[in-house]
Amino acid sequence: MEVIVMFVAIVLAVFVGAFVSGRRFGVLSLSLAAGSILSGFWATGLAVLVEAFGVGGGKLPPVVVATVVLLVAPAVILLFSGPKYSKKFGRVVSALAIGVLTAAFLVKPLGGLMSLSGGALEVYRFLADYWQYVVGVGLILGVLDLFMLHTKNLLKSDKKH
C-alpha cells in the first residue's frame, strides 16, 4: 500500500509541478529519459547512502528510493528553467502527458514491491506489458515537441521589403 501511495504522490507532484511551471513536454520527457539512465547507473551506489543516512525509511527498500530520486531529479531541476507553453491548454496537456510518462517509467521499479490482487493486479500486468510502448511514444513526442519549438515558419520571410 505504501508503494502505491508513493507512486500516486510522485505522479501527482510531477503533474502539478509541470502545470504550474508550464514547461514544455519535450524538455521534461527527455529529462525523465536521462533520469532513467542515471538511475540504472547509480541507483545501487546511492542506495548505500540512502540506507546509511536513513532517508526514505518505511517499508521501501533503499534501492527503490534511490531509483525514484534519480529518475525524477532531472525533471524536477528542469521545472525551474527552460521553454514554456504560453497557453493554458498546452500546459494541461503537457502536465498530463508528463504525469503519464513518469508513471510509465516507474512501473518496473515500483511494481515489484506492490502486493496486488484482483483488478489492481490486472491493471498492473497491463501496465507492465505496455510501459515500454508508452515510454517510446512519449519520447518520440518529446523530441517532436522540441523540434516544433525551434522550427521557423518557412512561408514567412525574415527580410523586410
C-alpha positions as CSV (number, residue, x, y, z in Angstrom):
1,M,0.0,0.0,0.0
2,E,2.9,2.4,0.8
3,V,4.3,1.9,-2.6
4,I,1.0,2.7,-4.3
5,V,0.7,5.9,-2.3
6,M,4.3,6.9,-3.2
7,F,3.6,6.1,-6.9
8,V,0.5,8.3,-6.9
9,A,2.1,11.1,-5.0
10,I,5.1,11.2,-7.4
11,V,2.8,11.3,-10.4
12,L,0.6,14.0,-8.9
13,A,3.6,16.0,-7.8
14,V,5.1,15.8,-11.3
15,F,1.7,16.8,-12.8
16,V,1.3,19.8,-10.5
17,G,4.9,20.9,-11.0
18,A,4.7,20.6,-14.8
19,F,1.4,22.5,-14.8
20,V,2.4,25.3,-12.5
21,S,5.8,25.8,-14.2
22,G,4.3,25.5,-17.7
23,R,7.5,23.8,-19.0
24,R,7.3,22.1,-22.4
25,F,6.7,18.4,-22.6
26,G,9.8,17.7,-24.8
27,V,12.3,19.1,-22.2
28,L,10.6,17.2,-19.3
29,S,10.2,13.9,-21.3
30,L,13.9,13.9,-22.2
31,S,14.9,14.7,-18.7
32,L,12.9,11.6,-17.5
33,A,14.9,9.6,-20.0
34,A,18.1,11.0,-18.6
35,G,16.9,10.2,-15.1
36,S,16.1,6.6,-16.1
37,I,19.6,6.2,-17.5
38,L,21.1,7.8,-14.4
39,S,19.1,5.5,-12.1
40,G,20.4,2.5,-14.0
41,F,23.9,3.7,-13.4
42,W,23.8,5.0,-9.9
43,A,20.8,3.6,-8.0
44,T,22.8,0.9,-6.3
45,G,25.5,3.3,-5.1
46,L,23.0,5.9,-4.0
47,A,21.0,3.2,-2.2
48,V,24.0,2.7,0.1
49,L,23.9,6.4,1.0
50,V,20.2,6.3,1.5
51,E,20.5,3.4,3.8
52,A,23.4,4.9,5.7
53,F,21.5,8.2,6.3
54,G,18.2,6.6,6.9
55,V,16.5,8.6,4.2
56,G,13.2,7.3,3.0
57,G,12.6,4.9,5.8
58,G,9.4,2.9,5.9
59,K,9.0,-0.4,4.1
60,L,10.6,0.8,0.8
61,P,14.0,-0.7,0.1
62,P,16.8,2.0,-0.2
63,V,17.4,1.0,-3.9
64,V,13.8,1.9,-4.8
65,V,14.1,5.3,-3.0
66,A,17.4,5.9,-4.9
67,T,15.9,4.8,-8.2
68,V,12.9,7.2,-7.8
69,V,15.1,10.1,-6.7
70,L,17.5,9.6,-9.6
71,L,14.6,9.2,-12.1
72,V,12.7,12.4,-11.3
73,A,15.6,14.6,-10.2
74,P,16.5,15.9,-13.8
75,A,12.8,16.7,-14.4
76,V,12.4,18.5,-11.1
77,I,15.5,20.6,-11.8
78,L,14.2,21.5,-15.3
79,L,10.9,22.6,-13.8
80,F,12.7,25.8,-12.8
81,S,14.2,26.6,-16.2
82,G,13.6,26.2,-19.9
83,P,11.0,26.8,-22.5
84,K,7.3,27.2,-21.5
85,Y,3.9,27.0,-23.0
86,S,2.1,30.3,-23.3
87,K,-1.4,28.9,-23.3
88,K,-3.3,27.0,-20.6
89,F,-4.3,24.1,-22.9
90,G,-0.6,23.4,-23.7
91,R,0.2,23.4,-20.0
92,V,-2.6,21.0,-19.1
93,V,-1.8,18.6,-22.0
94,S,1.9,18.7,-21.2
95,A,1.3,18.1,-17.4
96,L,-1.0,15.2,-18.2
97,A,1.5,13.7,-20.6
98,I,4.5,14.1,-18.3
99,G,2.5,12.5,-15.5
100,V,1.6,9.5,-17.6
101,L,5.2,9.2,-18.8
102,T,6.5,9.4,-15.2
103,A,4.1,6.6,-14.3
104,A,5.3,4.5,-17.2
105,F,8.9,5.0,-16.1
106,L,8.0,4.0,-12.6
107,V,6.1,0.8,-13.5
108,K,9.1,-1.5,-13.3
109,P,11.0,0.0,-10.3
110,L,7.9,0.2,-8.1
111,G,5.9,-2.7,-9.5
112,G,7.8,-5.5,-7.9
113,L,7.1,-4.1,-4.4
114,M,3.4,-4.0,-4.8
115,S,1.3,-6.8,-3.5
116,L,-1.7,-6.7,-5.7
117,S,-4.8,-8.8,-6.3
118,G,-7.9,-8.8,-8.4
119,G,-8.5,-5.8,-10.6
120,A,-5.4,-4.0,-9.4
121,L,-3.2,-6.9,-10.4
122,E,-4.8,-6.9,-13.9
123,V,-4.1,-3.2,-14.3
124,Y,-0.5,-3.6,-13.2
125,R,0.0,-6.5,-15.6
126,F,-1.4,-4.4,-18.4
127,L,1.0,-1.6,-17.5
128,A,3.9,-3.9,-17.1
129,D,3.3,-5.3,-20.5
130,Y,3.0,-2.0,-22.3
131,W,5.1,0.5,-20.3
132,Q,7.9,0.5,-22.9
133,Y,5.4,1.5,-25.7
134,V,4.2,4.4,-23.6
135,V,7.8,5.5,-22.9
136,G,8.7,5.1,-26.6
137,V,5.8,7.1,-27.9
138,G,6.3,9.7,-25.1
139,L,9.9,10.2,-26.0
140,I,9.2,10.4,-29.7
141,L,6.5,13.1,-28.9
142,G,9.0,14.8,-26.7
143,V,11.5,15.1,-29.5
144,L,8.8,16.3,-31.9
145,D,7.8,18.9,-29.3
146,L,11.3,20.2,-29.1
147,F,11.6,20.2,-32.9
148,M,8.5,22.3,-33.2
149,L,9.9,24.7,-30.7
150,H,12.8,25.6,-32.9
151,T,11.2,25.3,-36.3
152,K,10.8,28.5,-38.3
153,N,7.8,29.2,-40.5
154,L,9.2,28.6,-44.0
155,L,6.4,30.8,-45.5
156,K,7.4,33.9,-43.6
157,S,10.4,35.8,-44.7
158,D,12.8,37.4,-42.3
159,K,13.7,40.0,-44.8
160,K,11.9,43.3,-44.7
161,H,10.9,44.8,-48.0
